[in-house]
């Protein structure tokens, strides 16, 4: 034989896969994490508006918005 392998429904690990279930492309974002990201973006937009009136309050809103935007990505992910 010339080294040709017939296609199989099994992955390379050798375990059969469920052909009736679509493989997941990526993990979905949980609603609380999505809410924190949206809240962070809202604070960043508000910071730009506030900064046109008062620089110190604008900077404070920017720091809070940046923290809320980064917070969901700092959490420990459970692999289970």
N, C-alpha and C positions, 0 to 999 in steps of 0.2 A: 504494500500500500504506500501511497505517496504522502502519508501524514495527515490526510483529510479526516476531520472529525465531524460527525453528524451533529446538527444542532439539537440540543436537549432542553427540556423545560426547567432543568435544575441549574442553580447558580454554581459558580466555581467551587464553592465550599462543599458541594456534594449533597447538600440537604435539599429535599424537594420544596418548592415554593407553592403557595396557594395561587392558582391561576385565575381564581374567581374574584380576587380582591386586587384593586389597583394599588401599585406600590406608591407609598407616600413620597412626594417630592421634597418636602421640607416640613418642619414642625410649625404648627400654627401658633400665632402669638396669642397668649392668654388675654382676656379682656382687661384685667387690671393693668397689665403692662402696656397695652395699647392706649389705655386711658392716661397713664402717666406720660407717655410720649406725646399725646395730643395736648395735655395740659402744659407740658414743657414748651411745646411750640407756641401755644397761646401766650405764655408768659414772655417768650422771646419777642413775639410780635408786639405785645403790650409794652415791653421794655423800650423798643424803638420809639413808640409814640410818647411814652412818659419821658424819655430822655430829651425830647424836644422842649419840654417844659422845665424839668429839673434833672440835672445830670446825676446826682447822688441816688435819687429814687430809681432812675432808669438803670443805673449800674446794679442796684439791689435787685430789681426785677429780672435783669439779665442773669445774675448769679443764680437766683432761684430757678429760673427757666432752664438754665444749662444743667443744674443739678437734677431737675425732674426729667430732663431729656436723657441724661446719661444713666440715671438710676436703674431702669429696667434691664440694662445691659450688664450691670455689675452684679446682679443676683446670681446665686449659685443655681446651676441647671441640674435638675434631677434626671438621671438616666435610668428611667425605669418605667 
